[in-house]
Amino acid sequence: MIGKKAIITLELVGESVEEIDKKIEQELRDWFQEDAVAIPWVRNIKDVTVKSA
């Protein structure tokens, strides 16, 4: 079966540099999971990575 993957790139606010990357990743993961009911075609969040631009 051929699947599809969505790649979402977010630009974070300047204050994000003061936070630990893992905390931001978890908060983004939580945010997407809470709203997953509104996005019926999303099965699972595979990866959330925060890195410096």
C-alpha positions as CSV (number, residue, x, y, z in Angstrom):
1,M,0.0,0.0,0.0
2,I,1.4,3.4,-1.0
3,G,0.9,5.9,1.8
4,K,1.2,9.6,2.1
5,K,3.1,11.7,4.6
6,A,2.6,15.4,5.5
7,I,5.6,17.4,6.5
8,I,4.7,20.5,8.5
9,T,7.3,23.2,9.1
10,L,6.6,25.8,11.8
11,E,8.4,29.0,12.4
12,L,8.6,29.5,16.2
13,V,8.6,32.8,18.0
14,G,11.8,34.4,19.2
15,E,11.1,33.4,22.8
16,S,11.3,29.7,21.8
17,V,15.2,30.0,22.1
18,E,14.7,30.2,25.8
19,E,13.0,26.8,26.0
20,I,14.5,23.3,25.8
21,D,13.9,21.7,22.4
22,K,12.4,18.5,23.9
23,K,9.8,20.6,25.8
24,I,8.7,22.4,22.6
25,E,8.6,19.0,20.8
26,Q,6.3,17.6,23.4
27,E,4.1,20.6,23.5
28,L,3.7,20.5,19.7
29,R,3.0,16.8,19.9
30,D,0.3,17.4,22.6
31,W,-1.2,20.2,20.5
32,F,-1.6,18.1,17.4
33,Q,-3.0,15.1,19.4
34,E,-5.6,17.3,21.1
35,D,-6.9,18.5,17.8
36,A,-6.6,15.1,16.0
37,V,-10.4,14.7,16.1
38,A,-10.7,17.7,13.8
39,I,-8.2,16.0,11.4
40,P,-9.7,12.6,10.6
41,W,-7.1,11.6,8.0
42,V,-4.2,11.7,10.6
43,R,-3.5,8.3,12.0
44,N,-0.4,8.9,14.0
45,I,2.3,11.6,14.7
46,K,5.5,10.0,13.5
47,D,8.0,12.7,14.4
48,V,8.3,16.1,15.9
49,T,11.8,17.7,15.8
50,V,12.9,21.1,16.9
51,K,16.2,22.5,15.6
52,S,17.9,25.8,15.1
53,A,17.3,27.6,11.8
